[in-house]
Amino acid sequence: MKMDLGTRLALLGGILVLALFSTVSGNFLFPVQHKFKFKGRGRPLRTLKDHDMRRHNIIPNGTGLYFAKLRIGSPPKDYHVQVDTGSDILWVNWIGCQKCPTKSDLGIDPTLYDPRSSSTSKLVTCDQEFCTSMYNGPPPGCRPELLCPYNVVYADNGTTTGYFVKDTIHFDTLIGNQQTQSENGSVIFGCGVKQSADLGETSVGLDGIIGFGKANSSMISQLAVAGKVKKTFAHCLDNVNGGGIFAMGEVVQPQVNTTPMVPNQARYNVIMKAIEVGGDVLELPKDIFDTEDPIGAIIDSGTTLAYLPDTDYDLLVTEVLAQQPGLVEDGFPVITLHFDKSLILTVYPHDYLFQMWDHVWCIGWQNSGIISKDGKVTLLGDMVLANKLVVYDAENQVIGWREYNCSSSIKLKDESGAVYTVRHRNLFG
């Protein structure tokens, strides 16, 4: 099947629902939407590459590809935040924020957070346990009455700066197949005082970022400590028929094979063993994957494309071009990535080919030198993860996936053993 990138991403922009699976009350839900929607051919591949370069040339990690709606405070207000598996805090823009978005082309009205308007908000001071854990001790100049600060610095000099607060997050809770009720939990998150670059005044501005990283500061980690959820979530992103699912909880149907996470890594890393192009295994240097201290391949749905180290990239592109006889999708080879514990990831031509104009196609595989200084990063993003159910299980330190119809449903199980069906839902109604 042939289609231009505008069609692909418009379909990928199908609506998702995020179900947070509770070990106490049930399943928390909130809808998720793809950030980019392209119309016509244009040059969207450049846009996707620019997004990834901004995302990964940062300290620590940056913006996500999808955005979700959260309800925060008492009474609750709606906030639209970017979903990011590569960062570790939730933050939203403060009412007195400098250079924060006041309008957006994403079909949303930006909302600024005012702690004074929420009866459940509490300021987090620098001597509290959350703050000292973040900084491995009290921040410099800390006094009991001072607030706990946060600061994320981007390589393009974009920043988000603010302080931490604690407030109530509200979710819709699954109590049966497609039946919900309201649930909530207290979470510490950032209150953004000053933003710049893409986090500030921009046409695609949002209210903040929700990080699903592994650190104790992430929302999922805080809710897990409170006994609200388990530290496991899954996504199934459909770029063919539209729609999809982003769910937090134990997936029991369909079954998914897994591979171990690389220990002592801040992100979701797994060991990649080999690359196969059209049935031929690439002859890569022996030390590419087999090192005494492996970093592995980063699995990240917030990245748009897929990035390989210099040697891997050169060999893969050479083999792809050698195997195609001049026909577009019908002639390009299937690429298979092999991981520890015999898990494979199959990438089809319609996944990695991007049409720029009539008769002009580009390969979506990229050299990681454009997003890292040493060019040795293996980063697998939405390009190879779409149309697959991907499970991140931090409880058991494994990640898994399987090809799946993301417009269908999955089943989740709670601590009582009850199993519920989860489907996608439209963010805007």
Backbone hydrogen bonds in HBPLUS format (Angstrom, degrees):
<---DONOR---> <-ACCEPTOR-->    atom                        ^
c    i                          cat <-CA-CA->   ^        H-A-AA   ^      H-
h    n   atom  resd res      DA  || num        DHA   H-A  angle D-A-AA Bond
n    s   type  num  typ     dist DA aas  dist angle  dist       angle   num
A0008-ARG N   A0004-ASP O   3.06 MM   4  6.40 159.5  2.10 148.6 154.8     1
A0009-LEU N   A0005-LEU O   2.87 MM   4  6.06 167.6  1.89 158.8 159.7     2
A0010-ALA N   A0006-GLY O   2.96 MM   4  6.01 147.4  2.07 141.6 151.1     3
A0011-LEU N   A0007-THR O   2.98 MM   4  6.13 154.4  2.04 147.6 154.1     4
A0012-LEU N   A0008-ARG O   2.82 MM   4  6.07 153.4  1.89 141.0 149.8     5
A0013-GLY N   A0009-LEU O   2.81 MM   4  5.82 130.7  2.06 130.1 142.7     6
A0014-GLY N   A0011-LEU O   2.94 MM   3  5.54 151.1  2.03 119.8 121.4     7
A0016-LEU N   A0032-VAL O   2.77 MM  16  4.76 156.8  1.82 171.5 165.0     8
A0032-VAL N   A0016-LEU O   2.72 MM  16  4.76 162.6  1.75 118.8 124.6     9
A0246-PHE N   A0017-VAL O   2.78 MM 229  5.57 167.1  1.80 145.5 142.5    10
A0018-LEU N   A0030-PHE O   2.44 MM  12  4.91 155.3  1.49 138.7 147.6    11
A0030-PHE N   A0018-LEU O   2.52 MM  12  4.91 141.7  1.66 140.8 154.5    12
A0019-ALA N   A0246-PHE O   2.80 MM 227  6.47 125.1  2.10 123.2 139.9    13
A0248-MET N   A0019-ALA O   2.01 MM 229  5.21 169.9  1.02 156.6 160.5    14
A0020-LEU N   A0028-PHE O   1.97 MM   8  4.10 145.6  1.06 133.8 147.5    15
A0028-PHE N   A0020-LEU O   2.05 MM   8  4.10 138.7  1.19 157.2 150.2    16
A0021-PHE N   A0248-MET O   2.27 MM 227  5.08 120.8  1.59 117.0 139.3    17
A0022-SER N   A0026-GLY O   2.26 MM   4  4.66 141.8  1.38 148.7 162.2    18
A0023-THR N   A0228-LYS O   2.81 MM 205  5.40 132.1  2.04 104.1 119.4    19
A0027-ASN N   A0174-LEU O   3.38 MM 147  4.55 146.1  2.50 122.8 128.8    20
A0174-LEU N   A0027-ASN O   2.38 MM 147  4.55 144.5  1.49 130.4 141.6    21
A0029-LEU N   A0172-ASP O   2.27 MM 143  4.76 128.2  1.51 144.4 163.5    22
A0172-ASP N   A0029-LEU O   3.20 MM 143  4.76 170.3  2.21 143.3 140.5    23
A0069-LYS N   A0031-PRO O   3.30 MM  38  6.18 149.2  2.40 162.3 167.7    24
A0033-GLN N   A0067-PHE O   2.67 MM  34  5.29 162.1  1.70 157.3 163.1    25
A0067-PHE N   A0033-GLN O   2.75 MM  34  5.29 165.2  1.77 157.9 161.7    26
A0035-LYS N   A0065-LEU O   2.92 MM  30  5.63 153.8  1.99 160.1 157.8    27
A0046-ARG N   A0043-ARG O   3.29 MM   3  5.94 136.0  2.49 115.6 123.7    28
A0047-THR N   A0044-PRO O   2.95 MM   3  4.93 115.1  2.38  95.2 111.7    29
A0048-LEU N   A0044-PRO O   2.97 MM   4  6.33 153.5  2.04 154.3 161.4    30
A0049-LYS N   A0045-LEU O   2.96 MM   4  6.23 160.0  2.00 151.4 156.5    31
A0050-ASP N   A0046-ARG O   2.88 MM   4  6.09 160.3  1.92 150.0 155.7    32
A0051-HIS N   A0047-THR O   2.96 MM   4  6.16 154.2  2.02 144.4 151.6    33
A0052-ASP N   A0048-LEU O   3.09 MM   4  6.40 157.2  2.14 147.7 152.7    34
A0053-MET N   A0049-LYS O   2.91 MM   4  6.17 157.7  1.96 152.9 159.2    35
A0054-ARG N   A0050-ASP O   3.02 MM   4  6.23 164.0  2.05 153.4 156.6    36
A0055-ARG N   A0051-HIS O   2.98 MM   4  6.10 150.8  2.07 141.7 150.8    37
A0056-HIS N   A0052-ASP O   2.96 MM   4  6.10 157.4  2.01 154.3 157.1    38
A0057-ASN N   A0053-MET O   3.16 MM   4  5.99 141.8  2.32 143.2 150.0    39
A0155-ALA N   A0057-ASN O   2.94 MM  98  5.40 137.3  2.12 143.3 152.3    40
A0059-ILE N   A0153-VAL O   3.03 MM  94  5.57 154.9  2.10 159.4 167.3    41
A0153-VAL N   A0059-ILE O   3.17 MM  94  5.57 133.6  2.40 172.1 174.7    42
A0083-VAL N   A0066-TYR O   2.46 MM  17  5.20 170.0  1.47 151.0 153.3    43
A0068-ALA N   A0081-VAL O   2.70 MM  13  5.37 156.6  1.75 156.2 158.7    44
A0081-VAL N   A0068-ALA O   2.84 MM  13  5.37 148.7  1.93 151.1 158.6    45
A0070-LEU N   A0079-TYR O   2.73 MM   9  5.16 166.0  1.75 158.4 162.3    46
A0079-TYR N   A0070-LEU O   2.74 MM   9  5.16 153.0  1.81 154.7 159.6    47
A0170-HIS N   A0071-ARG O   2.74 MM  99  5.10 171.4  1.74 158.4 159.6    48
A0072-ILE N   A0077-LYS O   2.96 MM   5  5.51 153.0  2.04 152.5 153.7    49
A0077-LYS N   A0072-ILE O   3.00 MM   5  5.51 151.3  2.08 134.7 140.1    50
A0073-GLY N   A0168-THR O   2.88 MM  95  5.20 157.7  1.93 154.7 160.1    51
A0119-SER N   A0074-SER O   2.93 MM  45  5.50 160.9  1.96 154.7 151.7    52
A0207-ASP N   A0080-HIS O   2.77 MM 127  5.33 151.4  1.85 165.6 171.1    53
A0082-GLN N   A0208-GLY O   2.89 MM 126  6.26 163.1  1.92 139.2 135.7    54
A0210-ILE N   A0082-GLN O   2.68 MM 128  5.91 168.5  1.69 168.7 166.3    55
A0084-ASP N   A0210-ILE O   3.02 MM 126  6.11 157.2  2.08 163.8 158.9    56
A0212-PHE N   A0084-ASP O   2.71 MM 128  5.94 163.4  1.74 151.0 153.9    57
A0213-GLY N   A0087-SER O   2.77 MM 126  5.01 134.2  1.98 157.9 155.9    58
A0211-GLY N   A0089-ILE O   3.01 MM 122  4.90 135.1  2.22 107.1 119.4    59
A0190-GLY N   A0090-LEU O   2.70 MM 100  6.09 158.7  1.74 148.5 151.6    60
A0091-TRP N   A0209-ILE O   2.91 MM 118  5.57 154.7  1.97 156.0 164.1    61
A0209-ILE N   A0091-TRP O   3.02 MM 118  5.57 140.5  2.18 144.0 156.1    62
A0092-VAL N   A0190-GLY O   2.97 MM  98  6.29 153.3  2.04 151.9 150.9    63
A0192-GLY N   A0092-VAL O   2.68 MM 100  5.70 168.0  1.69 155.4 156.7    64
A0093-ASN N   A0207-ASP O   2.87 MM 114  5.66 140.5  2.03 155.1 163.5    65
A0113-TYR N   A0093-ASN O   2.66 MM  20  5.93 172.0  1.67 162.0 159.0    66
A0094-TRP N   A0192-GLY O   2.78 MM  98  5.12 161.7  1.81 144.4 140.2    67
A0097-CYS N   A0094-TRP O   3.06 MM   3  4.98 159.0  2.11 114.7 114.3    68
A0095-ILE N   A0113-TYR O   2.76 MM  18  5.18 131.0  2.00 148.5 137.5    69
A0098-GLN N   A0193-VAL O   2.82 MM  95  6.34 151.4  1.91 149.5 153.9    70
A0195-GLN N   A0098-GLN O   3.25 MM  97  6.48 167.3  2.27 171.8 170.3    71
A0105-ASP N   A0203-SER O   2.67 MM  98  5.48 162.9  1.69 163.3 162.8    72
A0117-SER N   A0114-ASP O   2.99 MM   3  5.54 151.0  2.07 116.2 124.5    73
A0118-SER N   A0115-PRO O   3.27 MM   3  5.47 164.4  2.29 107.2 111.8    74
A0121-SER N   A0118-SER O   3.43 MM   3  5.55 171.6  2.43 107.6 109.8    75
A0122-LYS N   A0166-LYS O   2.77 MM  44  5.04 141.6  1.92 146.0 156.4    76
A0166-LYS N   A0122-LYS O   2.71 MM  44  5.04 156.0  1.76 153.8 161.3    77
A0124-VAL N   A0164-PHE O   3.22 MM  40  5.55 156.1  2.28 143.6 137.1    78
A0148-CYS N   A0124-VAL O   2.80 MM  24  5.77 154.6  1.87 156.7 148.7    79
A0128-GLN N   A0125-THR O   3.17 MM   3  5.69 168.2  2.19 117.4 120.5    80
A0126-CYS N   A0146-LEU O   2.86 MM  20  5.90 156.1  1.92 147.6 150.1    81
A0131-CYS N   A0128-GLN O   3.07 MM   3  5.56 117.5  2.48 109.3 123.0    82
A0132-THR N   A0128-GLN O   3.04 MM   4  6.34 167.4  2.06 160.5 164.4    83
A0133-SER N   A0129-GLU O   2.91 MM   4  5.96 148.2  2.01 149.3 157.4    84
A0134-MET N   A0130-PHE O   3.08 MM   4  6.30 149.0  2.18 140.2 148.4    85
A0135-TYR N   A0131-CYS O   3.10 MM   4  6.36 151.8  2.18 150.4 157.2    86
A0136-ASN N   A0132-THR O   2.85 MM   4  5.46 103.0  2.46 131.0 145.8    87
A0137-GLY N   A0132-THR O   2.62 MM   5  4.25 152.4  1.70 133.5 139.8    88
A0142-CYS N   A0139-PRO O   3.11 MM   3  5.51 140.7  2.27 145.9 141.2    89
A0146-LEU N   A0143-ARG O   2.85 MM   3  5.46 162.5  1.88 130.0 135.8    90
A0164-PHE N   A0148-CYS O   2.87 MM  16  5.66 151.8  1.95 160.3 169.5    91
A0150-TYR N   A0162-GLY O   2.93 MM  12  5.45 151.0  2.01 133.8 132.0    92
A0162-GLY N   A0150-TYR O   3.07 MM  12  5.45 161.2  2.11 151.1 149.8    93
A0152-VAL N   A0160-THR O   2.92 MM   8  5.32 164.5  1.95 155.3 160.4    94
A0160-THR N   A0152-VAL O   3.07 MM   8  5.32 149.1  2.17 144.6 152.5    95
A0154-TYR N   A0158-GLY O   2.61 MM   4  4.81 146.0  1.72 167.2 172.8    96
A0157-ASN N   A0154-TYR O   2.88 MM   3  5.08 144.4  2.01 116.3 118.1    97
A0196-SER N   A0159-THR O   2.99 MM  37  5.35 127.9  2.27 155.7 156.0    98
A0161-THR N   A0194-LYS O   2.94 MM  33  5.28 156.8  2.00 155.6 162.0    99
A0193-VAL N   A0161-THR O   2.69 MM  32  5.77 143.2  1.82 138.5 151.3   100
A0194-LYS N   A0161-THR O   3.09 MM  33  5.28 159.0  2.13 146.7 149.1   101
A0163-TYR N   A0191-CYS O   3.21 MM  28  5.35 152.1  2.30 135.1 137.4   102
A0191-CYS N   A0163-TYR O   2.65 MM  28  5.35 155.5  1.71 156.2 164.2   103
A0165-VAL N   A0189-PHE O   2.87 MM  24  5.65 162.1  1.90 166.2 170.1   104
A0189-PHE N   A0165-VAL O   2.85 MM  24  5.65 156.0  1.91 161.7 169.5   105
A0167-ASP N   A0187-VAL O   3.14 MM  20  5.82 162.3  2.17 150.8 150.0   106
A0187-VAL N   A0167-ASP O   2.96 MM  20  5.82 164.0  1.99 167.4 167.1   107
A0169-ILE N   A0185-GLY O   2.79 MM  16  5.42 173.3  1.79 160.1 161.0   108
A0185-GLY N   A0169-ILE O   2.99 MM  16  5.42 143.8  2.12 144.3 155.6   109
A0171-PHE N   A0183-GLU O   2.81 MM  12  5.29 169.1  1.82 151.0 152.7   110
A0183-GLU N   A0171-PHE O   2.89 MM  12  5.29 155.7  1.95 156.8 157.3   111
A0173-THR N   A0181-GLN O   2.45 MM   8  4.93 159.1  1.49 153.3 161.4   112
A0181-GLN N   A0173-THR O   2.72 MM   8  4.93 133.2  1.94 127.9 143.4   113
A0175-ILE N   A0179-GLN O   2.77 MM   4  5.58 162.4  1.80 145.1 150.1   114
A0179-GLN N   A0176-GLY O   3.20 MM   3  4.91 177.0  2.21 108.7 109.5   115
A0199-LEU N   A0196-SER O   3.22 MM   3  5.48 143.9  2.36 134.2 129.9   116
A0200-GLY N   A0197-ALA O   2.98 MM   3  5.50 162.1  2.02 118.0 124.0   117
A0205-GLY N   A0202-THR O   3.21 MM   3  5.09 140.9  2.37 117.1 111.9   118
A0218-SER N   A0215-ALA O   3.25 MM   3  5.84 166.6  2.27 116.1 119.9   119
A0222-GLN N   A0218-SER O   3.03 MM   4  6.33 160.2  2.07 153.3 158.6   120
A0223-LEU N   A0219-MET O   2.93 MM   4  6.16 163.6  1.96 155.0 159.3   121
A0224-ALA N   A0220-ILE O   2.93 MM   4  6.02 142.5  2.08 137.8 148.3   122
A0225-VAL N   A0221-SER O   3.01 MM   4  6.28 157.1  2.07 149.1 154.0   123
A0226-ALA N   A0222-GLN O   3.11 MM   4  6.36 147.0  2.22 141.0 150.1   124
A0228-LYS N   A0223-LEU O   2.79 MM   5  5.13 150.7  1.88 169.5 161.1   125
A0227-GLY N   A0224-ALA O   2.98 MM   3  5.05 156.9  2.04 104.1 110.9   126
A0394-ALA N   A0231-LYS O   2.88 MM 163  5.43 132.8  2.11 155.8 169.2   127
A0249-GLY N   A0232-THR O   2.89 MM  17  5.49 125.4  2.19 122.2 138.3   128
A0233-PHE N   A0392-TYR O   2.94 MM 159  5.37 151.8  2.02 146.1 153.8   129
A0392-TYR N   A0233-PHE O   2.75 MM 159  5.37 178.3  1.75 176.0 176.6   130
A0234-ALA N   A0247-ALA O   2.53 MM  13  5.14 155.8  1.58 160.3 169.2   131
A0247-ALA N   A0234-ALA O   2.64 MM  13  5.14 150.0  1.73 150.6 160.5   132
A0235-HIS N   A0390-VAL O   2.90 MM 155  5.38 148.7  2.00 145.9 155.8   133
A0390-VAL N   A0235-HIS O   2.83 MM 155  5.38 171.3  1.83 160.5 162.2   134
A0236-CYS N   A0245-ILE O   2.66 MM   9  5.06 151.8  1.73 157.0 159.2   135
A0245-ILE N   A0236-CYS O   2.88 MM   9  5.06 149.5  1.97 134.5 144.5   136
A0387-ASN N   A0237-LEU O   2.53 MM 150  5.52 166.6  1.55 154.1 159.3   137
A0238-ASP N   A0243-GLY O   3.21 MM   5  5.59 154.6  2.28 155.7 155.2   138
A0413-LYS N   A0250-GLU O   3.06 MM 163  5.67 149.6  2.16 150.1 159.4   139
A0252-VAL N   A0411-LYS O   2.90 MM 159  5.75 163.4  1.93 149.8 155.4   140
A0411-LYS N   A0253-GLN O   2.88 MM 158  5.03 159.9  1.92 150.9 153.9   141
A0259-THR N   A0399-ILE O   2.70 MM 140  5.50 154.1  1.77 152.3 157.8   142
A0399-ILE N   A0259-THR O   2.93 MM 140  5.50 162.0  1.97 159.3 163.2   143
A0261-MET N   A0397-GLN O   2.90 MM 136  5.36 167.3  1.91 132.8 131.0   144
A0262-VAL N   A0269-ASN O   2.79 MM   7  5.42 157.5  1.84 133.6 139.1   145
A0299-ILE N   A0268-TYR O   2.86 MM  31  5.66 173.2  1.87 169.5 169.9   146
A0270-VAL N   A0297-ALA O   2.86 MM  27  5.27 152.6  1.94 141.8 149.4   147
A0297-ALA N   A0270-VAL O   2.60 MM  27  5.27 157.6  1.64 168.4 163.2   148
A0340-ASP N   A0271-ILE O   3.13 MM  69  5.77 149.9  2.22 155.0 157.0   149
A0273-LYS N   A0338-HIS O   2.60 MM  65  5.34 151.4  1.68 138.7 148.2   150
A0274-ALA N   A0338-HIS O   3.36 MM  64  5.03 156.2  2.42 124.2 126.5   151
A0338-HIS N   A0274-ALA O   2.89 MM  64  5.03 178.2  1.89 150.2 150.2   152
A0282-LEU N   A0275-ILE O   2.91 MM   7  5.85 167.8  1.93 166.7 170.1   153
A0276-GLU N   A0336-THR O   2.80 MM  60  4.94 159.2  1.84 153.3 158.6   154
A0336-THR N   A0276-GLU O   2.78 MM  60  4.94 164.4  1.80 147.2 152.8   155
A0277-VAL N   A0280-ASP O   2.80 MM   3  5.20 164.9  1.82 149.0 145.6   156
A0280-ASP N   A0277-VAL O   3.01 MM   3  5.20 166.3  2.03 116.7 118.5   157
A0278-GLY N   A0334-VAL O   2.84 MM  56  5.20 172.3  1.85 164.9 164.1   158
A0288-ILE N   A0285-PRO O   3.09 MM   3  5.59 168.0  2.10 119.8 122.6   159
A0298-ILE N   A0378-THR O   2.82 MM  80  6.20 165.6  1.84 158.1 155.9   160
A0380-LEU N   A0298-ILE O   2.86 MM  82  6.06 173.6  1.86 174.5 175.3   161
A0300-ASP N   A0380-LEU O   3.07 MM  80  6.13 174.7  2.07 159.5 158.2   162
A0303-THR N   A0300-ASP O   3.29 MM   3  5.79 166.1  2.31 112.8 116.9   163
A0382-ASP N   A0303-THR O   2.69 MM  79  5.99 168.7  1.70 156.3 153.1   164
A0383-MET N   A0304-THR O   2.89 MM  79  5.93 130.5  2.14 131.5 145.8   165
A0381-GLY N   A0305-LEU O   2.95 MM  76  5.13 128.6  2.22 139.0 154.0   166
A0366-GLN N   A0306-ALA O   2.90 MM  60  6.11 151.3  1.98 157.3 165.5   167
A0307-TYR N   A0379-LEU O   2.75 MM  72  4.96 165.5  1.78 150.6 155.8   168
A0379-LEU N   A0307-TYR O   2.92 MM  72  4.96 155.6  1.98 133.8 141.8   169
A0308-LEU N   A0366-GLN O   2.98 MM  58  6.40 156.2  2.04 165.1 169.1   170
A0368-SER N   A0308-LEU O   2.88 MM  60  5.29 167.1  1.90 147.4 144.8   171
A0313-TYR N   A0309-PRO O   2.83 MM   4  5.93 171.2  1.84 170.8 173.9   172
A0314-ASP N   A0310-ASP O   2.98 MM   4  6.17 170.8  1.99 158.7 160.6   173
A0315-LEU N   A0311-THR O   3.10 MM   4  6.25 169.9  2.11 153.9 156.6   174
A0316-LEU N   A0312-ASP O   2.90 MM   4  6.01 159.9  1.94 151.6 157.9   175
A0317-VAL N   A0313-TYR O   2.98 MM   4  6.13 177.1  1.99 160.3 160.7   176
A0318-THR N   A0314-ASP O   3.06 MM   4  6.11 161.7  2.10 146.0 151.7   177
A0319-GLU N   A0315-LEU O   3.02 MM   4  6.13 158.8  2.07 145.7 151.2   178
A0320-VAL N   A0316-LEU O   2.88 MM   4  6.08 159.2  1.92 154.2 160.4   179
A0321-LEU N   A0317-VAL O   3.02 MM   4  6.17 169.0  2.03 153.6 155.6   180
A0322-ALA N   A0318-THR O   3.01 MM   4  6.12 145.4  2.13 139.1 149.2   181
A0323-GLN N   A0319-GLU O   3.08 MM   4  6.20 139.6  2.25 143.4 152.2   182
A0331-GLY N   A0328-VAL O   3.19 MM   3  5.58 143.3  2.33 107.3 117.1   183
A0332-PHE N   A0328-VAL O   3.25 MM   4  6.35 138.3  2.43 154.3 165.1   184
A0335-ILE N   A0347-VAL O   2.95 MM  12  5.11 174.5  1.96 158.4 157.0   185
A0347-VAL N   A0335-ILE O   2.73 MM  12  5.11 168.1  1.75 165.8 168.5   186
A0337-LEU N   A0345-LEU O   2.89 MM   8  5.03 170.5  1.89 144.5 147.2   187
A0345-LEU N   A0337-LEU O   2.84 MM   8  5.03 147.4  1.95 143.4 152.5   188
A0339-PHE N   A0343-LEU O   2.74 MM   4  5.10 152.6  1.82 168.8 173.4   189
A0351-ASP N   A0348-TYR O   2.81 MM   3  5.22 148.9  1.91 112.7 123.2   190
A0352-TYR N   A0348-TYR O   3.30 MM   4  6.76 147.8  2.41 151.2 160.0   191
A0353-LEU N   A0349-PRO O   2.92 MM   4  5.75 130.5  2.17 159.5 166.7   192
A0364-GLY N   A0352-TYR O   2.63 MM  12  4.84 164.1  1.66 159.2 159.4   193
A0354-PHE N   A0362-CYS O   2.83 MM   8  5.10 163.7  1.85 153.0 158.0   194
A0362-CYS N   A0354-PHE O   2.72 MM   8  5.10 156.3  1.77 143.9 152.2   195
A0356-MET N   A0360-VAL O   2.83 MM   4  5.57 154.1  1.89 146.1 154.8   196
A0357-TRP N   A0360-VAL O   3.41 MM   3  5.07 156.2  2.48 126.1 132.8   197
A0360-VAL N   A0357-TRP O   3.11 MM   3  5.07 165.9  2.14 120.8 119.9   198
A0370-ILE N   A0367-ASN O   3.27 MM   3  6.42 178.1  2.27 131.7 131.2   199
A0371-ILE N   A0368-SER O   3.08 MM   3  5.46 159.7  2.12 111.0 117.3   200
A0372-SER N   A0368-SER O   3.01 MM   4  6.10 124.4  2.33 149.5 165.3   201
A0384-VAL N   A0381-GLY O   3.11 MM   3  6.05 142.8  2.26 127.5 132.8   202
A0385-LEU N   A0381-GLY O   3.18 MM   4  6.21 138.6  2.36 141.2 151.1   203
A0386-ALA N   A0382-ASP O   3.00 MM   4  5.52 146.5  2.12 146.4 145.4   204
A0404-TYR N   A0387-ASN O   3.28 MM  17  5.95 169.6  2.30 130.0 131.0   205
A0389-LEU N   A0402-ARG O   2.84 MM  13  5.47 152.3  1.92 168.8 167.5   206
A0402-ARG N   A0389-LEU O   3.07 MM  13  5.47 133.5  2.30 134.8 148.2   207
A0391-VAL N   A0400-GLY O   2.77 MM   9  5.15 165.9  1.79 146.2 150.9   208
A0400-GLY N   A0391-VAL O   2.98 MM   9  5.15 156.1  2.04 141.9 148.9   209
A0393-ASP N   A0398-VAL O   2.91 MM   5  5.31 159.2  1.96 167.9 172.2   210
A0397-GLN N   A0393-ASP O   2.84 MM   4  5.74 108.3  2.37 133.8 153.2   211
A0398-VAL N   A0393-ASP O   3.04 MM   5  5.31 158.1  2.09 144.1 148.0   212
A0408-SER N   A0405-ASN O   3.02 MM   3  5.67 163.6  2.04 119.9 123.9   213
A0410-ILE N   A0422-VAL O   3.16 MM  12  5.50 157.0  2.21 148.7 154.8   214
A0422-VAL N   A0410-ILE O   2.87 MM  12  5.50 163.0  1.90 162.2 165.6   215
A0412-LEU N   A0420-TYR O   2.87 MM   8  5.39 156.7  1.92 155.0 159.8   216
A0420-TYR N   A0412-LEU O   2.82 MM   8  5.39 156.2  1.87 154.1 161.4   217
A0414-ASP N   A0418-ALA O   2.98 MM   4  5.63 155.1  2.04 155.2 162.8   218
A0417-GLY N   A0414-ASP O   2.96 MM   3  5.41 157.3  2.02 113.3 120.8   219
